[in-house]
Amino acid sequence: MFFIACDDHPDNTYSRNQYSLELTADSEEIVLNEDTPYETALTLQWEPASDLGSDYIITYVYEIDLMGVADIQPIKEYEDDGVFSRSYTHKELQDILVDRWGQLTSTNNTLQFTVTASYDGPRVIIPETSSVTVRVKTYGAKQFRADRVFMSGTAVGSSDIEIFAGSNASIFTYTGDLSAGTIHFPILYDGEENAIGPVVSQ
């Protein structure tokens, strides 16, 4: 009879009982403000992972992901300077969502922040991880995505008028006569039909 011991399995003593990594955010929901671009909008901080002694080196990976959107590339950063926090201004979050990830202005998005601590040492230790989600609304004019845009309503007449995009494919422009009356804008995007309308003053 033979008995074989392997050291490349996770050390369950540490993995099950000694998690200490915990990521927290100072807000669960944020409305970004264009008038205060350089004020801090969000601060995250985390407690360090379990200290297993001088035989182990801990590496932290900090990650930001946009939930519900499959085709974006998450932001990943390594933290090895003992800084266990991150802060973002209104403009920084706006730039990440709109400029980097192409999200629309004046829309709600859910960001997931994750910190993972991995151990390098004589035994394999299961990494510690902690996540938190924050709902963020971007500032700016209300936007929509469309392949084709039309005008409809009593101001237009009995037949819808299609509005065509100019040199900037995201701007649809119409020049012509309209009658006094109601108007709304049917749109076609990705095979689905929807409509938008002007804001009604209270």
FIMARLUM-284790 format. One record per residue (C-alpha): residue number from 1; residue in one letter; x, y, z. Coordinates in Angstrom, 2 decimals. Example, Ala and Ser with C-alpha at 12.3 -4.5 7.8 and 13.67 -1.06 7.14 Angstrom:
<nodes>
   nuro   lumro         x         y         z
      1       A     12.30     -4.50      7.80
      2       S     13.67     -1.06      7.14
</nodes>
This chain:
<nodes>
   nuro   lumro         x         y         z
      1       M      0.00      0.00      0.00
      2       F      1.34      3.42     -0.93
      3       F      0.41      6.89      0.39
      4       I      1.22     10.00     -1.65
      5       A      1.07     13.56     -0.30
      6       C      0.92     16.54     -2.66
      7       D      1.71     20.15     -1.76
      8       D      0.04     21.63     -4.84
      9       H     -3.45     21.54     -3.34
     10       P     -4.87     24.62     -1.62
     11       D     -4.24     24.94      2.10
     12       N     -7.81     24.70      3.37
     13       T     -6.82     25.72      6.90
     14       Y     -6.16     29.26      5.71
     15       S     -8.63     29.25      2.83
     16       R    -11.70     28.40      4.89
     17       N    -11.16     30.25      8.12
     18       Q     -8.91     33.26      7.75
     19       Y    -10.39     35.51      5.05
     20       S     -9.95     39.16      5.98
     21       L    -10.11     40.99      2.63
     22       E    -13.18     43.24      2.49
     23       L    -13.88     45.94     -0.12
     24       T    -16.31     48.76      0.72
     25       A    -17.62     51.84     -1.12
     26       D    -18.77     55.06      0.50
     27       S    -21.88     55.16     -1.71
     28       E    -24.10     52.63     -3.45
     29       E    -25.61     55.09     -5.94
     30       I    -24.11     58.21     -7.54
     31       V    -25.48     60.89     -9.87
     32       L    -22.47     62.47    -11.55
     33       N    -22.45     66.27    -11.54
     34       E    -21.09     68.21    -14.51
     35       D    -20.83     71.36    -12.38
     36       T    -18.37     69.78     -9.93
     37       P    -16.10     67.72    -12.21
     38       Y    -13.09     67.61     -9.89
     39       E    -14.86     66.87     -6.63
     40       T    -14.57     63.33     -5.30
     41       A    -17.65     61.30     -6.26
     42       L    -16.66     57.85     -4.99
     43       T    -14.12     56.37     -2.59
     44       L    -13.41     52.66     -2.20
     45       Q    -11.15     51.03      0.35
     46       W    -10.33     47.51      1.42
     47       E     -8.90     45.69      4.40
     48       P     -5.67     43.80      3.61
     49       A     -5.80     40.06      3.05
     50       S     -4.66     37.63      5.72
     51       D     -0.97     37.87      6.58
     52       L      0.46     34.35      6.33
     53       G      3.98     35.35      7.29
     54       S      7.23     36.21      5.56
     55       D      7.17     33.04      3.44
     56       Y      4.25     34.42      1.40
     57       I      4.10     37.37     -0.98
     58       I      0.63     38.89     -1.50
     59       T     -0.32     40.41     -4.85
     60       Y     -3.47     42.52     -5.14
     61       V     -5.39     42.93     -8.41
     62       Y     -7.95     45.74     -8.53
     63       E    -10.63     45.52    -11.25
     64       I    -13.52     47.63    -12.55
     65       D    -16.18     46.00    -14.72
     66       L    -19.39     47.25    -16.31
     67       M    -22.15     44.83    -15.44
     68       G    -24.53     43.71    -18.17
     69       V    -22.22     44.65    -21.05
     70       A    -20.27     41.74    -22.51
     71       D    -18.08     43.47    -25.09
     72       I    -16.16     45.91    -22.87
     73       Q    -12.67     45.34    -21.52
     74       P    -12.51     45.56    -17.71
     75       I     -9.94     47.85    -16.13
     76       K     -7.29     45.93    -14.18
     77       E     -4.54     47.37    -11.98
     78       Y     -1.91     45.76     -9.76
     79       E     -1.42     47.21     -6.30
     80       D      1.87     46.45     -4.57
     81       D      2.58     49.71     -2.74
     82       G      0.35     49.10      0.26
     83       V     -2.33     51.54     -0.90
     84       F     -5.69     49.98     -0.08
     85       S     -8.04     52.60     -1.51
     86       R     -9.18     54.28     -4.73
     87       S    -11.00     57.59     -5.26
     88       Y    -12.70     58.97     -8.38
     89       T    -13.94     62.43     -9.28
     90       H    -17.18     63.03    -11.16
     91       K    -15.21     63.63    -14.37
     92       E    -13.07     60.51    -13.97
     93       L    -16.13     58.24    -13.69
     94       Q    -17.81     60.07    -16.58
     95       D    -14.70     59.59    -18.75
     96       I    -14.50     55.87    -17.91
     97       L    -18.15     55.24    -18.77
     98       V    -18.63     57.56    -21.76
     99       D    -15.20     58.01    -23.36
    100       R    -13.59     54.67    -22.58
    101       W    -16.58     52.32    -22.67
    102       G    -18.89     54.26    -25.02
    103       Q    -21.92     54.45    -22.72
    104       L    -24.59     57.07    -23.30
    105       T    -24.83     60.29    -21.34
    106       S    -27.68     60.70    -18.85
    107       T    -28.01     56.93    -18.34
    108       N    -27.66     54.57    -15.37
    109       N    -24.83     52.05    -15.26
    110       T    -23.78     49.47    -12.69
    111       L    -20.07     49.25    -11.97
    112       Q    -18.57     46.26    -10.17
    113       F    -15.34     46.81     -8.28
    114       T    -13.33     43.74     -7.26
    115       V    -10.10     43.21     -5.34
    116       T     -8.35     39.83     -5.46
    117       A     -5.39     38.92     -3.25
    118       S     -3.19     36.06     -4.48
    119       Y     -0.46     34.32     -2.45
    120       D      2.95     33.21     -3.68
    121       G      4.67     30.89     -1.22
    122       P      5.59     27.34     -0.29
    123       R      1.98     26.10     -0.38
    124       V     -0.90     26.91     -2.73
    125       I     -3.44     29.18     -1.04
    126       I     -6.88     29.96     -2.49
    127       P     -6.95     33.68     -3.38
    128       E     -9.10     36.03     -1.32
    129       T    -11.57     38.20     -3.23
    130       S    -14.16     40.86     -2.43
    131       S    -16.55     42.82     -4.67
    132       V    -18.94     45.74     -4.40
    133       T    -21.36     47.23     -6.95
    134       V    -22.16     50.93     -7.40
    135       R    -24.90     52.41     -9.58
    136       V    -23.68     55.49    -11.48
    137       K    -25.70     57.92    -13.64
    138       T    -23.72     59.87    -16.21
    139       Y    -24.37     63.55    -16.89
    140       G    -25.13     65.27    -20.20
    141       A    -27.97     65.40    -22.67
    142       K    -30.28     62.42    -22.99
    143       Q    -29.09     60.20    -25.83
    144       F    -30.42     57.25    -27.79
    145       R    -29.07     54.82    -30.36
    146       A    -30.78     54.49    -33.73
    147       D    -30.26     53.05    -37.21
    148       R    -33.17     55.06    -38.69
    149       V    -35.11     58.03    -37.26
    150       F    -38.53     59.35    -38.32
    151       M    -40.87     62.21    -37.39
    152       S    -44.53     61.48    -36.79
    153       G    -47.60     63.23    -35.40
    154       T    -50.09     65.94    -36.35
    155       A    -47.24     68.44    -36.90
    156       V    -45.91     66.18    -39.67
    157       G    -49.09     65.10    -41.44
    158       S    -50.44     61.77    -42.57
    159       S    -47.06     60.27    -43.55
    160       D    -43.96     59.90    -41.41
    161       I    -40.87     61.81    -42.50
    162       E    -37.50     60.08    -42.25
    163       I    -34.64     62.12    -40.80
    164       F    -31.26     61.27    -42.24
    165       A    -27.87     61.36    -40.55
    166       G    -25.32     63.83    -41.85
    167       S    -21.55     63.53    -41.92
    168       N    -21.69     62.78    -38.19
    169       A    -23.56     59.46    -38.15
    170       S    -24.83     60.12    -34.62
    171       I    -26.67     63.38    -35.51
    172       F    -29.96     63.21    -37.43
    173       T    -31.09     66.50    -38.99
    174       Y    -34.29     67.69    -40.72
    175       T    -34.86     71.01    -42.46
    176       G    -38.37     71.79    -43.70
    177       D    -41.88     72.91    -42.81
    178       L    -43.93     71.59    -39.92
    179       S    -47.44     72.45    -38.77
    180       A    -48.47     73.36    -35.25
    181       G    -49.32     70.15    -33.45
    182       T    -47.87     67.08    -31.77
    183       I    -44.63     65.39    -32.76
    184       H    -42.70     62.31    -31.77
    185       F    -39.84     60.36    -33.23
    186       P    -40.14     56.65    -34.09
    187       I    -36.73     54.99    -34.20
    188       L    -35.41     51.70    -35.49
    189       Y    -32.38     50.22    -33.78
    190       D    -30.99     46.71    -34.06
    191       G    -34.25     45.42    -35.57
    192       E    -36.49     46.86    -32.85
    193       E    -38.92     49.80    -33.04
    194       N    -39.25     52.40    -30.32
    195       A    -40.07     56.10    -30.04
    196       I    -38.93     59.22    -28.23
    197       G    -40.72     62.52    -27.66
    198       P    -40.02     66.09    -26.51
    199       V    -39.92     66.88    -22.81
    200       V    -43.26     68.21    -21.59
    201       S    -42.92     71.36    -19.49
    202       Q    -44.66     71.29    -16.13
</nodes>
